[in-house]
Amino acid sequence: MLEMILYVVGGVAFLIFIGFPILLTLFYKKVDQGNAIVKNGIGGSKVSFTGTWIIPILHHWEKMDVSIKRVEIERIGKAGLICKDNLRADIKVAFFVRVNHTEEDVLRVAKSLGTKKASDTATLMEFFDAKFSEALKTVGKKFEFTQLYTERDTFKEEILQVIGTDLNGYVLDDAAIDHLEQTKIENLDENNVLDSEGIKKIIELTAEQSIRANEVKRNKEKTIVKQDVSAREAVLELERQQAEAEEKQKREIANMKSRENSQIKIVEEEERLKAERTRIKTDEEISIAEENKDRQVIIARVSKEGTESVQQERAQKETEIERTEREKVVSLAKIAKEKDLEKEKKSMQEVVRERVMVEKSVAEEEEKIKDTREIAQANREKQVNVTKAESDAEVKAIDKIKLAEAEKQSAQELAEKEVIMADTELKTSHKKAESIKIMADAKAEEASVQGISDSRVMKAQAEAFEAEGASKAKVEEMQAAAEAKAIKVKGESEAQVTREKALAEAEGINRKAEAMKKLDSVGKEHEEFKLKLNKDKEVELAEIGIKAEIARAQAEIMKDGLKNANVDIVGGDSIFFDKLINSISAGKQVDRLVNNSNVLTDVKDTFFNGDIDNFQKQLKTLIDSFNVDTEAIKNLTISSAIMKYMDDSNGTPSTAITKILDKAKELGVENDPIKSIIG
């Protein structure tokens, strides 16, 4: 029995010794880093970040991810972030959040979201989107767009400060600006006040940057061109120096060769001269020796044989001939030698002359090259200076124009605002005055109608009692009184309207004057220009009225004077009237001249009585009076003959001949031959 108990106790102890580690393995739960265990059951809710005992049935446990999670907030396009300067920015910010590693915060997150959704990115985005977006908008409105780039750390710290630490159990570890760009201008709404301001600023900044970029680009081009020009000038200068050195070397070599050749030729000629002299001297000595020998032979022969004098003379003659021949040969040799020397000298002179011409041409070409290079360099420097001056002037002009346009725009907006307010008040005053005038006219019309009706009644009574003179006078008196009353009422109404209108205009002018006092110089000049236009308009209207009266009076005069006239009118305005008056005056002067001149009266009676036969007769008489051969002029036309006589006339008045020509044209015979008249 005891043994049995011992066996049982030993078995139980063995089971406990073996089972306890197994129970430890089954009931103790551990977690990795970044996770936590949430245990519910007996003992309440517990949180462990390392491990804890979980007893089945008594406890329920869940694992929660408490590591850092990335939550991205993106605002692009029309939903972009609005900055302090009303520019929109496309921004993407990454927020790094995690569950706070405290038991309270873990339980708080587990109760609000659950252990599974606590680390879900979509849930976190939905949970924090509104809060983080509001923080972005709040902080973004404090910074200008460029500051978002230059002060990124400050921007991030402001975001973290606005968001704070109260995140319902979560902790914001850090934030990073993942993407930041300016919103494209086509994504902005022109009808949005903030976007319109942003569009305006974008256009201004981009325009300014474009101008600066273009300026930098142009300066770069100018610098490059300037460097190219300097490099080219240096290369050309080196090439010139190289060419000059090469030509100088060639010239020195040629001179050296020429000197050597000349020296060689001189030495050769000297040696040849020495040789010729030696040869000639040798020949001469040989000749002398031969002559001496011959002479000795002759003398010996003469003395030996006793040759007669004739033979001696013959011998002498032959000797002379031989000597002459020898001298001739020697002279010819000398002449040939001198000719050769002269030819060589001439050749050397030709060589020297050609060398001088070549050197002269080379020098001229070198001077031309120098002139061309100096002119080109001066032109380049001139062009560079002109371009630089034009560029500087354009930049200064653009700056001045922009500044002037901005000041002008500001002044015009202020002036237009004040002028519009003044014009509005003036128009309101005019409307009030017009309404008062209309009411007054209505009252006056009513009174006038009443007066007219009264006058009609009186008139009827007067007609009824026309036979009675006293009643008629009374009726007329009453009618006059009624009309006077109506006129008085109408006059008072018109006076009141005029007074109200004047007061309204005065008030409007006063207000307009007060508004003008507030205007700057640009608005004041604008208002003065308007007043000047109104004054010029009134003056021109007055002039037009005066011209209209004058034209009306002229029309009445023309109407009375041209009732029965058949006149073709050419010209408008007052031109026709002026021409007509001038023509009438000229006609009157001609009529007065003809009527008061006996000569012209005789000419008129003689040539211009309307009878063509009489005209032909008188013309023939006139031709005969000039003693002109009719055969010489019979083939001329009447007009040609009259013009000829006008040129040859001595005693006949030229006016009379002119009248004859005009009469011929009137009768239609100016182109007829003269022989048709004189036969």
Beta strands, then each sheet from edge to edge (+ up, - down):
strand 1: 28-30
strand 2: 35-41
strand 3: 46-48
strand 4: 51-53
strand 5: 59-65
strand 6: 69-75
strand 7: 81-82
strand 8: 88-99
strand 9: 170-182
sheet 1: 1+ 4-
sheet 2: 3+ 2- 5+
sheet 3: 6+ 8- 7+
sheet 4: 6+ 8- 9+
end
